[in-house]
């Protein structure tokens, strides 16, 4: 049995039947212990902390998870499995801060979350401080009009070539999205004529009317 497995077993046995106050105290103690040495632990030690915290939070209430996520959101090297678990939580109060601010979450992890997330979660991801192409591809594939607008208006979000093509198709039904896409500095030159054509259509329609 690995060190992590042994610790998880001990934690589960210690908390089995324990009152909520005991679980909350243990969660806070382990979290503070991790934060005190954050940045100094090896990847193996981080994994052990992650396994311990996941075990402790199996029965945690909403407020406990919100507090834990808020404490870990700005940590450069938090336990990855724990962060994925919290960021995937269906309650936006638990996952929202991590989805928007946590730089330690990998783009592929967020893109995977976005593939099945609710519109509320997608809207939060669209405003993320940093968003790579895999994230924006997922948002463009699933997002409604408001999500697409927010995603494209986010200057820190990188859009792939395929993503721009899909956005131009979506912009055919949304003049506001057309204008936002047109303002992107990274819009490929070969796609600019298509946006220019879409922007000219309202004027043509007005003239025809």
C-alpha positions as CSV (number, residue, x, y, z in Angstrom):
1,X,0.0,0.0,0.0
2,X,1.4,3.4,-0.9
3,X,1.8,6.3,1.5
4,X,-1.2,8.1,0.1
5,X,-3.4,5.0,0.3
6,X,-2.3,4.4,3.9
7,X,-3.0,7.9,4.9
8,X,-6.4,7.9,3.2
9,X,-7.3,4.7,5.1
10,X,-6.3,6.3,8.4
11,X,-8.3,9.5,7.7
12,X,-11.4,7.5,6.8
13,X,-11.1,5.4,9.9
14,X,-10.5,8.5,12.1
15,X,-13.5,10.4,10.7
16,X,-15.9,7.5,10.5
17,X,-18.8,8.4,12.7
18,X,-17.1,11.6,13.9
19,X,-19.2,14.8,14.2
20,X,-19.1,17.4,11.5
21,X,-17.1,19.8,13.7
22,X,-14.3,17.2,13.9
23,X,-14.2,16.8,10.1
24,X,-14.1,20.6,9.6
25,X,-11.3,21.0,12.1
26,X,-9.2,18.2,10.4
27,X,-9.9,19.8,7.0
28,X,-8.7,23.2,8.1
29,X,-5.6,21.8,9.8
30,X,-4.5,19.7,6.8
31,X,-5.2,22.7,4.5
32,X,-3.2,25.0,6.6
33,X,-0.3,22.5,6.9
34,X,-0.3,22.3,3.1
35,X,-0.4,26.1,2.6
36,X,2.4,26.6,5.1
37,X,4.8,24.6,2.8
38,X,3.2,25.3,-0.6
39,X,5.9,25.7,-3.2
40,X,8.4,23.5,-1.2
41,X,6.7,20.1,-1.5
42,X,7.7,17.5,-4.0
43,X,5.1,16.2,-6.5
44,X,4.8,13.1,-4.4
45,X,4.1,15.1,-1.3
46,X,1.6,17.2,-3.1
47,X,-0.2,14.0,-4.3
48,X,-0.3,12.8,-0.7
49,X,-1.9,16.0,0.5
50,X,-4.3,15.8,-2.4
51,X,-5.4,12.3,-1.5
52,X,-5.8,13.3,2.1
53,X,-7.9,16.3,1.3
54,X,-10.1,14.4,-1.2
55,X,-10.7,11.8,1.5
56,X,-11.6,14.4,4.1
57,X,-14.0,16.3,1.7
58,X,-16.0,13.2,0.7
59,X,-18.6,14.2,3.3
60,X,-18.0,18.0,3.2
61,X,-20.8,20.5,3.0
62,X,-21.0,23.3,0.5
63,X,-19.5,26.0,2.7
64,X,-16.5,23.8,3.5
65,X,-15.7,23.2,-0.2
66,X,-16.1,26.9,-1.0
67,X,-13.6,27.8,1.7
68,X,-11.2,25.2,0.6
69,X,-11.4,26.3,-3.1
70,X,-10.8,29.9,-2.1
71,X,-7.7,29.1,-0.1
72,X,-6.2,27.0,-2.9
73,X,-7.2,29.1,-5.9
74,X,-4.0,31.3,-5.9
75,X,-1.6,28.5,-5.0
76,X,0.9,27.8,-7.8
77,X,1.2,24.1,-7.2
78,X,-2.0,22.7,-5.6
79,X,-2.9,19.0,-5.6
80,X,-4.1,18.5,-9.3
81,X,-6.7,15.8,-8.6
82,X,-8.3,17.8,-5.8
83,X,-8.4,21.0,-8.0
84,X,-10.1,19.0,-10.8
85,X,-12.6,17.7,-8.4
86,X,-13.5,21.1,-7.0
87,X,-13.5,22.8,-10.4
88,X,-15.9,20.2,-11.7
89,X,-18.3,20.6,-8.9
90,X,-21.9,21.4,-10.1
91,X,-22.4,24.1,-7.6
92,X,-20.9,27.3,-9.2
93,X,-20.2,28.7,-5.7
94,X,-17.7,25.9,-5.2
95,X,-16.2,25.7,-8.7
96,X,-16.6,29.3,-9.9
97,X,-13.5,30.9,-8.3
98,X,-11.3,28.1,-9.6
99,X,-12.7,28.1,-13.1
100,X,-12.1,31.8,-13.4
101,X,-8.9,32.4,-11.5
102,X,-6.9,29.2,-10.8
103,X,-3.8,29.4,-13.0
104,X,-2.7,25.9,-11.9
105,X,-5.6,24.2,-13.7
106,X,-4.4,22.8,-17.0
107,X,-6.2,24.1,-20.1
108,X,-7.1,20.5,-21.1
109,X,-8.8,20.0,-17.7
110,X,-10.9,23.1,-18.1
111,X,-11.8,22.2,-21.6
112,X,-12.9,18.8,-20.4
113,X,-15.0,20.4,-17.7
114,X,-16.5,22.8,-20.3
115,X,-17.5,19.9,-22.5
116,X,-20.3,19.0,-20.0
117,X,-20.7,22.0,-17.8
118,X,-23.8,24.1,-17.4
119,X,-24.3,27.4,-19.1
120,X,-23.6,29.2,-15.8
121,X,-20.2,27.4,-15.6
122,X,-19.4,28.2,-19.3
123,X,-20.1,31.9,-18.7
124,X,-17.6,31.9,-15.8
125,X,-15.0,30.0,-17.9
126,X,-15.5,32.5,-20.7
127,X,-14.3,35.3,-18.5
128,X,-11.2,33.3,-17.2
129,X,-8.0,35.3,-16.7
130,X,-6.1,33.0,-19.1
131,X,-7.7,30.7,-21.7
132,X,-5.9,28.7,-24.3
133,X,-7.2,27.5,-27.6
134,X,-8.5,24.2,-26.2
135,X,-10.7,26.1,-23.7
136,X,-12.1,28.5,-26.3
137,X,-12.7,25.7,-28.7
138,X,-14.9,23.9,-26.1
139,X,-16.7,27.2,-25.3
140,X,-17.4,27.9,-29.0
141,X,-18.6,24.4,-29.6
142,X,-21.1,24.5,-26.7
143,X,-21.8,28.1,-25.9
144,X,-24.9,30.2,-26.6
145,X,-24.8,33.7,-28.0
146,X,-23.9,35.4,-24.7
147,X,-21.2,33.0,-23.9
148,X,-19.6,33.4,-27.3
149,X,-19.7,37.2,-27.0
150,X,-18.0,37.1,-23.6
151,X,-15.4,34.6,-24.7
152,X,-14.4,36.5,-27.8
153,X,-14.4,39.8,-25.9
154,X,-11.9,38.4,-23.5
155,X,-8.6,39.6,-24.8
156,X,-6.7,37.1,-22.8
157,X,-8.5,34.2,-24.5
158,X,-6.7,32.7,-27.4
159,X,-8.8,31.5,-30.4
160,X,-7.8,28.8,-32.8
161,X,-8.2,29.1,-36.6
162,X,-11.0,26.6,-36.5
163,X,-12.5,28.5,-33.6
164,X,-12.5,31.7,-35.7
165,X,-14.2,29.9,-38.6
166,X,-17.0,28.7,-36.2
167,X,-17.3,32.2,-34.8
168,X,-17.8,33.6,-38.3
169,X,-20.6,31.1,-39.0
170,X,-22.2,32.0,-35.7
171,X,-21.8,35.7,-36.4
172,X,-24.0,35.4,-39.4
173,X,-26.9,35.4,-37.0
174,X,-25.5,38.0,-34.5
175,X,-24.3,41.4,-35.6
176,X,-22.9,42.1,-32.1
177,X,-20.7,39.0,-32.3
178,X,-19.6,40.1,-35.8
179,X,-18.3,43.4,-34.4
180,X,-16.5,41.7,-31.5
181,X,-14.8,39.2,-33.8
182,X,-13.8,42.0,-36.1
183,X,-12.0,43.7,-33.2
184,X,-9.8,40.7,-32.4
185,X,-6.2,41.6,-33.1
186,X,-5.5,37.9,-33.8
187,X,-8.2,37.4,-36.4
188,X,-6.4,35.6,-39.3
189,X,-5.9,37.9,-42.4
190,X,-7.5,35.3,-44.7
191,X,-10.7,35.4,-42.6
192,X,-11.0,39.2,-42.4
193,X,-12.9,39.5,-45.8
194,X,-15.6,37.3,-44.5
195,X,-16.1,39.5,-41.4
196,X,-16.1,42.6,-43.6
197,X,-18.8,41.1,-45.7
198,X,-20.9,40.3,-42.6
199,X,-20.5,43.8,-41.3
200,X,-21.6,45.3,-44.6
201,X,-24.9,43.3,-44.7
202,X,-26.8,45.4,-42.2
203,X,-26.1,48.5,-44.3
204,X,-27.2,46.7,-47.4
205,X,-30.4,45.5,-45.8
206,X,-31.0,49.1,-44.6
207,X,-30.5,50.4,-48.1
208,X,-32.8,47.8,-49.5
209,X,-35.5,48.7,-47.0
